[in-house]
Structure formats: C-alpha cells, structure tokens
Amino acid sequence: MALSIRLHPDPVLRAACAPFAGDATPLARAMLDAMYAAPGRGLAAPQVGEAVRLFVMDATWKDGLPDPRVFVNPEVTWTAPETAVVEEACLSIPGRPRRVRRPVACRLAFDGPEGRREETFEGGAARCALHEMDHLDGILILDHPEPGPEAA
C-alpha cells in the first residue's frame, strides 16, 4: 500500500480523528515507509488521508539506528512543566518550519501488540510525539503562536 502525504490546506489535516479499530499493521507499515521516504521523523494517519488516532515515529533514525514506533489510540497522560522552543518542520507543510514551544517531556498511553501501555518520552522524542498528537486533533504547527526572538 503506497501512501501519499497530504499537504496543507487539505481538510483531512483539520479533522478530529476517530479511535482506531482493527489491525493497525498494514497501515502502520505503509506509514513508516512513507515517513522514511519523505524523510521525516513522524507521521500521523490524517497526513495520509486516514482520520484515525494512529501515528508512527522514529525520532532518532537520522542520527543513529532506526527505531520505528507505532502508537494506536494514543493519549497524553502527563507533560513536564518545563518547556523549550525549537523549530519544527512538518511533512504536510513543506518549506515552512515554525518555532514552537512544547513541554520537554511527556507520557503517552497507547495500544500496542501486548495491550495498553504507558511510556515517557524526553527531548526530541517528546517533541515529535506531541507534534503527531496535535495532528490527531486537527492542530498544525501553524496554529501555535510563534514565540518572539527572546524565547528559548
């Protein structure tokens, strides 16, 4: 299954996604292939035209060994009070990076092959996970207020 990445202003990117039901394997594999080919670090289902709560990510593959991850029906259960401003790119908004303030760590609950689990992410992995979580709620980096030059 070859997937194409939807570009802003495609309306599917603004959809509030429904829970995913069924076997996520075929869609997740195709999404990982599309993400690596793009080349990106994360990809949410609405970015390939599927308005369901599923995303894939590999926050470190560009700097080391691949570590593909699949998140089915994820929810944020905690975010760190500390934040950082970092420039983010989005595969659905090519050539328009934006500085975004996000928590430096987060915890997600999600469905996996062994059932529901929780995991904590820090740094770039937390930023990537939160970016993809935004997509599942129809939120784009363009919706975040861009911090001033003094923000760090």
N, C-alpha and C positions, 0 to 999 in steps of 0.2 A: 504494500500500500504506500504509494508515493504521496506525500503531502506538500502543499504549498503554504507558505506563511502569508497570512492576511495582513494587509497594510492599512494603517490609519488613513481615512476615516471609516473603514469597513464597520458596519453596525454591530457585527458579532463581537467586536472588541469592547463594546459597551454593555454587553449582556451580563446580567447577574446569572451565574451558572447554576444549573441544577445538580443535585447529587449524582454521582456516577454509580451505575449498577451494572453488574455483569463482569466479564473477564476483561481486564484492562490491558492484558499483554499485547494484543495486536496493535492497538492504538499507541501504547507507550513505546513499543519498539519503533514504530514509524515516526513518532515524535522525536525520539532520541536521534534517529538517522537524520531527520530534518534539522534538528538543533546543531548537531556536529557539522553538518554540511554548510550551515549558514555563515560562519561558525559562531555559535552562541554558547552561553553557559546555562541557560534555562529557557524553557518554552512551555507555555500554558495551552491547554486544549482550545480555548477560544481563538488563539492565534493561528490555529489550523482549521478553524471553522466549526469546532465542536463546543457547544456551550454547556460543558460539563465540568465538574470540580475534579480536575486532574492536571498535574503538571509534572514535568521532568526537569532535572537539573544535574549538572556536573560542574560545580563551582571551581574545581582545581585542574581540569584536564589540560588547559592551555599552559600550565606551569609544571605539570607532572603527569603521573599515570592517570588514565581515565577512571572515574568513579561514578558511573551512571546511577542516578537515583530516580525512583518513581514515587509520587505522592498522590494517593487516591483519597478523595474526600478530606483534604487537609483542613485543619483549623488551627489558628494561633491561640495557644493557651497561656502564653506569657511573653512579654517583651521587657528588655532591660530598660531602666530609666535613663541610662546614658545613651546619647545619640551622636552621630557623626554625619557630616555632609560629604558625599562622594558623587562624582559624576557617573551617571548611569546611562547606558545605551539600551535600546530596545529593538529587537528584530522586526517589530511591526512599525517602527518609526525610524527607519534608517537615516543616518546622517544628521540626526537631531538629538544629540546627547543632552542631558539635563542634570544639574546638580540637585540632589535630593537628600533631605535629612531623614534618617531612619535610625531605629534602635540598633545598637552594636551587637545585640544577641537576641535570640528568640527561641521559643519552644513551640513545636508543632505536634499535634496529634494527627495521625493519618492511618489509613488502612494499608496493610501490606500482606504479603503471602502468608504470614503467621498470624494475621488478625490485626486488631487496632493496637497501635503503639505510640509512644511519645519520644521525641528526640530534641535535644538542644543544639542550636547552631550559633556560631560566633563569626564575627568579621564578615568576609566576603560571602561565606555560605549563608549567613543570616540575611544579608542584604539581598542576595539572589532569591532566597525563599520568600522574603517579604515582597519583592518585586513581582514574583509569579503569583503570590496570593492576591495582590492587587488586581491582576488580570482576571482572576476568578470572580471578582466583584465588579468588573467593568471599569476599573480605575487604571489610568495610564500615567506614565511619568509626567505628561503634560498637565495633569491635574494637581500635581504637588506644587506649592508655591516655591519658586526658586529663591533660595537664600541669598542674601547680599554678599558682597565680596569679603566682608569681615567674618562670615560664618566659617567655622572649622569643624 
